[in-house]
Amino acid sequence: MFGKRLDLTGKHALITGGSTGIGLALAAECVRAKANITIVARTEATLKAAKAQLEELSQKLGTGSRVAYQAVDVTDVQKVAEGLAAAVQEFGPVDLVVCNAGGARCGYFHEIELSDFNRQMQVNYFGVLHVVHAVYPDMVRRNQGHIVIVGSALSTFGMVGYSSYCPSKYAVKGLADCLRNELQGTRVKVSFAQPPDTDTPGFVEENKSKPPETKEISEAGATLYKPEKVAACLMSGIRSGAYLLPNPDPGLAFLALTSQGLLPRSFPGILLELLAALVAPLVQWGFAAMFDRVSRKFAPRRFDKLWGGMEAASAKAGGGGGSTEKASALGSASGSGAAL
């Protein structure tokens, strides 16, 4: 379907955000594929621990993989250039780059500082851009290589609480789409990942800042996946040369299938997409309605300060009708799920 599988034996794989979570699990997959790996992250202590873990796996499996690390903040373009130059010096040109570094800080739009919006764009978008921009010329010159950009399920839809995160993940999806098209006529591949909620240190931190309505929406029927399962699924797609990488979550896999946009299709895969399209609008309508219903329910609490403490005032009066009516009116004005 996608031609010859990617052989990583003796190749140089570089993974940002590679000291924990999905990045570390992907590095372990690269060890199993007999690649040499450079993991990149900010904290040297976690990098050292990850390097030891990967070297132990290499020794256990007898793959001969070598492992190195670079302590780099991907938001610093100069440090990225220096770190990648050192990695190339050690293991040769980068054959597979996985841009996995990123993070989410949740909150209400009106309460998030502009500096937080900037920070998430710096890490989640420019952190990817800096790395890809550094390896891209050499890959094109050699006419070989594979670029993997790790986005999010929230690269294609948004919800309350993620107004500073979603734009950065939409941005990397746009970058990946452009590069996929621009690299036609070369042997350089691009893949894009939209992993589900995954049991990682980053996800633990993300949960600390989630508003209650964000938690309710996120946890509705959701499964928290182990990073090893997610990484194995992603690596199967990488080695097959897929652009949109497979997803272990059935719901997100269905969403990806039915919202591909202007991307090439394969046969008979397009037949499955056509069948899914018969029910996709109903499924999407249902989820959008649920998102909006939960958001409206928490509106009095969310906008209490902006509405002059109406929630507290109504609670004292033993009523609550005023804030509820105002929330309902605003909900109707902004559009419900039924108007999708």
C-alpha positions as CSV (number, residue, x, y, z in Angstrom):
1,M,0.0,0.0,0.0
2,F,2.8,2.4,0.9
3,G,5.6,0.7,-0.8
4,K,8.8,-0.5,0.8
5,R,8.9,-0.5,4.6
6,L,11.4,1.9,6.2
7,D,14.6,0.1,7.3
8,L,16.1,1.8,10.3
9,T,19.0,-0.5,10.8
10,G,22.1,1.6,11.5
11,K,20.2,4.8,10.8
12,H,20.2,7.9,12.9
13,A,16.9,8.7,14.6
14,L,16.6,12.0,16.5
15,I,13.6,12.4,18.9
16,T,12.7,15.6,20.7
17,G,10.9,15.2,24.0
18,G,12.6,11.9,24.0
19,S,13.4,11.5,27.7
20,T,9.9,10.6,28.9
21,G,6.4,9.6,27.7
22,I,5.7,8.9,24.0
23,G,9.1,10.2,23.0
24,L,10.9,7.7,25.2
25,A,8.6,4.9,24.0
26,L,9.3,5.9,20.4
27,A,13.0,5.8,21.1
28,A,12.6,2.3,22.5
29,E,10.8,1.3,19.2
30,C,13.8,2.7,17.3
31,V,16.1,0.5,19.5
32,R,14.0,-2.5,18.4
33,A,14.4,-1.4,14.8
34,K,18.2,-1.4,15.3
35,A,18.6,2.4,14.8
36,N,21.1,4.7,16.6
37,I,19.2,7.2,18.6
38,T,19.7,10.8,19.8
39,I,17.1,11.9,22.4
40,V,16.6,15.6,23.0
41,A,15.1,17.3,26.0
42,R,15.8,20.2,28.4
43,T,16.6,18.3,31.6
44,E,19.9,16.4,31.7
45,A,19.0,14.2,34.6
46,T,16.0,12.7,32.9
47,L,18.0,12.4,29.7
48,K,20.7,10.4,31.5
49,A,18.1,8.1,33.0
50,A,16.4,7.6,29.6
51,K,19.8,6.9,27.9
52,A,20.6,4.2,30.4
53,Q,17.2,2.6,30.0
54,L,17.5,2.6,26.2
55,E,21.1,1.2,26.3
56,E,19.9,-1.6,28.7
57,L,17.1,-2.4,26.2
58,S,19.6,-2.5,23.3
59,Q,21.9,-4.8,25.2
60,K,19.0,-7.1,26.2
61,L,17.8,-7.3,22.6
62,G,21.2,-7.4,21.0
63,T,20.3,-4.7,18.5
64,G,23.7,-2.9,18.6
65,S,21.9,0.4,18.9
66,R,23.9,3.3,20.2
67,V,22.2,6.0,22.3
68,A,23.2,9.7,22.9
69,Y,21.4,12.7,24.2
70,Q,21.5,16.5,23.7
71,A,20.2,18.8,26.5
72,V,18.5,21.4,24.4
73,D,15.5,23.8,24.7
74,V,13.8,23.6,21.4
75,T,12.5,27.2,21.7
76,D,16.1,28.4,21.4
77,V,17.0,28.3,17.7
78,Q,20.8,28.7,18.3
79,K,20.9,25.9,20.8
80,V,18.9,23.6,18.5
81,A,21.4,24.2,15.7
82,E,24.3,23.5,18.1
83,G,22.7,20.4,19.5
84,L,21.8,18.9,16.1
85,A,25.3,19.6,14.8
86,A,26.7,17.7,17.8
87,A,24.3,14.8,17.2
88,V,25.3,14.6,13.5
89,Q,28.9,14.7,14.5
90,E,28.4,11.6,16.7
91,F,26.0,9.5,14.6
92,G,26.0,11.0,11.1
93,P,23.1,12.7,9.2
94,V,19.7,12.5,10.7
95,D,17.5,9.9,8.8
96,L,14.5,10.1,11.0
97,V,13.5,13.1,13.1
98,V,10.5,12.9,15.4
99,C,9.3,16.3,16.7
100,N,7.6,15.3,19.9
101,A,8.5,18.0,22.4
102,G,5.5,20.0,23.6
103,G,3.1,20.6,26.4
104,A,-0.4,21.9,27.3
105,R,-1.5,24.4,29.9
106,C,-5.2,24.7,30.2
107,G,-7.4,27.5,31.4
108,Y,-10.2,30.0,30.5
109,F,-9.4,32.3,27.6
110,H,-10.1,35.4,29.7
111,E,-7.8,34.2,32.6
112,I,-4.8,33.1,30.6
113,E,-2.0,35.6,30.4
114,L,-0.8,36.6,26.9
115,S,2.6,35.3,27.9
116,D,1.1,31.8,28.3
117,F,-0.3,31.9,24.7
118,N,3.1,32.9,23.5
119,R,4.9,30.2,25.5
120,Q,2.7,27.4,24.1
121,M,3.2,28.7,20.6
122,Q,7.0,28.9,21.2
123,V,7.2,25.3,22.5
124,N,4.5,23.5,20.4
125,Y,5.0,25.3,17.1
126,F,8.3,27.1,16.9
127,G,10.0,24.2,18.8
128,V,8.9,21.9,15.9
129,L,9.8,24.5,13.3
130,H,13.3,25.1,14.6
131,V,14.2,21.3,14.5
132,V,12.6,20.6,11.1
133,H,14.2,23.7,9.6
134,A,17.6,22.5,10.8
135,V,17.4,19.0,9.4
136,Y,15.4,19.7,6.2
137,P,18.2,21.0,3.9
138,D,20.4,18.0,4.4
139,M,17.6,15.6,4.0
140,V,16.6,17.2,0.7
141,R,20.3,17.3,-0.5
142,R,20.7,13.6,0.3
143,N,17.2,12.9,-1.1
144,Q,16.3,10.7,1.8
145,G,14.9,11.1,5.3
146,H,11.7,11.0,7.2
147,I,10.1,13.9,9.2
148,V,7.5,13.0,11.9
149,I,5.6,15.8,13.6
150,V,3.6,14.9,16.6
151,G,0.5,17.0,16.9
152,S,-2.6,16.1,19.0
153,A,-6.2,15.0,18.7
154,L,-6.8,18.8,19.2
155,S,-5.0,19.5,15.9
156,T,-8.4,19.2,14.2
157,F,-11.0,20.4,16.8
158,G,-11.1,22.7,19.8
159,M,-12.9,22.8,23.2
160,V,-13.2,25.0,26.3
161,G,-10.0,25.2,28.3
162,Y,-7.6,24.7,25.4
163,S,-7.6,28.2,23.7
164,S,-3.9,28.6,24.2
165,Y,-3.0,25.0,23.2
166,C,-5.2,24.2,20.2
167,P,-3.9,27.0,18.0
168,S,-0.3,25.7,18.4
169,K,-1.4,22.2,17.4
170,Y,-3.4,23.4,14.5
171,A,-0.3,25.3,13.4
172,V,1.9,22.1,13.3
173,K,-0.8,20.3,11.3
174,G,-0.7,23.1,8.8
175,L,3.1,22.9,8.7
176,A,3.1,19.1,8.1
177,D,0.4,19.4,5.4
178,C,2.6,22.0,3.6
179,L,5.8,20.0,3.8
180,R,4.1,16.8,2.6
181,N,3.0,18.6,-0.5
182,E,6.3,20.6,-1.0
183,L,8.4,17.5,-0.7
184,Q,6.6,15.7,-3.6
185,G,9.2,14.7,-6.2
186,T,11.8,13.8,-3.4
187,R,12.3,10.7,-1.3
188,V,11.9,12.7,1.9
189,K,8.7,11.5,3.8
190,V,6.5,13.4,6.2
191,S,4.2,11.9,8.8
192,F,1.8,13.5,11.2
193,A,0.6,12.0,14.5
194,Q,-2.5,12.8,16.5
195,P,-2.1,10.7,19.6
196,P,-4.8,10.1,22.2
197,D,-4.7,10.9,25.9
198,T,-1.6,9.1,27.0
199,D,-0.3,8.2,30.5
200,T,2.8,10.5,30.6
201,P,4.3,13.1,33.0
202,G,3.2,15.8,30.6
203,F,-0.4,14.6,30.8
204,V,-0.3,14.6,34.6
205,E,0.8,18.3,34.4
206,E,-1.9,19.1,31.9
207,N,-4.6,17.7,34.2
208,K,-3.5,20.1,37.0
209,S,-4.7,23.1,35.0
210,K,-7.9,21.6,33.4
211,P,-11.1,23.4,34.3
212,P,-13.9,21.1,35.4
213,E,-15.9,21.3,32.2
214,T,-12.7,20.4,30.2
215,K,-12.2,17.4,32.4
216,E,-15.9,16.3,32.0
217,I,-15.6,16.5,28.2
218,S,-12.2,14.9,28.0
219,E,-13.1,12.0,30.3
220,A,-16.5,11.2,28.7
221,G,-15.9,7.6,27.5
222,A,-12.2,8.3,27.1
223,T,-9.4,5.7,27.5
224,L,-6.0,6.7,28.9
225,Y,-3.4,4.8,26.8
226,K,0.1,3.6,27.8
227,P,2.9,5.4,25.9
228,E,4.3,2.0,24.7
229,K,1.0,1.1,23.0
230,V,0.8,4.6,21.3
231,A,4.4,4.4,20.2
232,A,4.1,0.9,18.7
233,C,1.0,2.1,16.8
234,L,2.8,5.2,15.5
235,M,5.9,3.4,14.6
236,S,4.0,0.9,12.4
237,G,2.7,3.9,10.4
238,I,6.1,5.5,10.2
239,R,7.7,2.4,8.9
240,S,4.9,2.0,6.3
241,G,5.4,5.5,5.1
242,A,1.9,6.7,6.1
243,Y,1.3,10.5,6.3
244,L,-1.5,10.4,8.9
245,L,-0.2,7.9,11.4
246,P,-2.6,5.3,12.9
247,N,-4.3,5.9,16.2
248,P,-5.0,3.2,18.8
249,D,-8.2,5.0,19.9
250,P,-11.1,4.0,17.6
251,G,-13.0,7.2,18.0
252,L,-10.0,9.4,17.1
253,A,-9.1,7.0,14.3
254,F,-12.6,7.5,12.9
255,L,-12.3,11.3,13.2
256,A,-9.0,11.2,11.3
257,L,-10.5,9.0,8.6
258,T,-13.5,11.4,8.1
259,S,-11.6,14.7,8.3
260,Q,-8.6,14.2,6.0
261,G,-9.2,17.2,3.8
262,L,-7.0,17.8,0.8
263,L,-4.8,14.7,1.2
264,P,-4.2,11.9,-1.3
265,R,-6.2,8.7,-0.8
266,S,-5.4,5.1,-1.4
267,F,-7.5,2.3,-2.8
268,P,-9.4,0.5,-1.3
269,G,-9.0,2.8,1.7
270,I,-11.1,5.5,0.0
271,L,-14.1,3.0,0.0
272,L,-13.9,2.8,3.8
273,E,-13.8,6.6,4.0
274,L,-16.9,6.8,1.8
275,L,-18.8,4.4,4.0
276,A,-17.7,6.2,7.2
277,A,-18.8,9.5,5.7
278,L,-22.4,8.2,5.7
279,V,-22.5,8.4,9.5
280,A,-19.7,10.9,10.3
281,P,-21.9,14.0,10.3
282,L,-24.3,12.4,12.9
283,V,-21.4,11.3,15.1
284,Q,-19.7,14.7,14.9
285,W,-23.0,16.5,15.6
286,G,-23.5,14.3,18.7
287,F,-20.1,15.1,20.1
288,A,-20.3,18.8,19.3
289,A,-23.7,18.9,21.1
290,M,-22.2,17.2,24.1
291,F,-19.3,19.7,24.2
292,D,-21.6,22.6,24.0
293,R,-24.0,21.2,26.6
294,V,-21.2,20.7,29.1
295,S,-19.8,24.2,28.4
296,R,-23.2,25.9,28.9
297,K,-23.7,24.0,32.2
298,F,-20.5,25.5,33.6
299,A,-21.0,29.0,32.1
300,P,-22.2,30.7,35.3
301,R,-19.1,29.5,37.2
302,R,-16.7,30.2,34.3
303,F,-17.9,33.8,33.8
304,D,-18.8,34.6,37.4
305,K,-16.2,37.3,37.8
306,L,-16.9,38.9,34.5
307,W,-20.7,38.9,35.3
308,G,-20.1,40.6,38.6
309,G,-20.3,37.6,40.9
310,M,-23.8,36.6,39.7
311,E,-23.3,33.0,40.7
312,A,-22.4,33.9,44.3
313,A,-25.2,36.4,44.5
314,S,-27.8,34.0,43.2
315,A,-26.6,31.3,45.6
316,K,-27.1,33.7,48.5
317,A,-30.6,34.5,47.4
318,G,-31.3,30.8,47.1
319,G,-32.4,31.2,43.5
320,G,-29.8,31.0,40.7
321,G,-32.3,31.8,38.0
322,G,-30.6,35.1,37.0
323,S,-27.3,33.7,36.1
324,T,-28.8,30.6,34.6
325,E,-31.1,32.7,32.4
326,K,-28.1,34.8,31.3
327,A,-26.0,31.7,30.6
328,S,-28.8,30.2,28.6
329,A,-29.3,33.4,26.6
330,L,-25.6,33.6,25.8
331,G,-25.5,29.9,24.9
332,S,-28.4,30.4,22.5
333,A,-26.7,33.4,21.0
334,S,-23.4,31.7,20.5
335,G,-25.0,28.6,18.9
336,S,-25.7,25.1,20.2
337,G,-24.5,21.8,19.0
338,A,-27.7,21.4,17.1
339,A,-26.6,24.2,14.8
340,L,-23.3,22.5,13.8
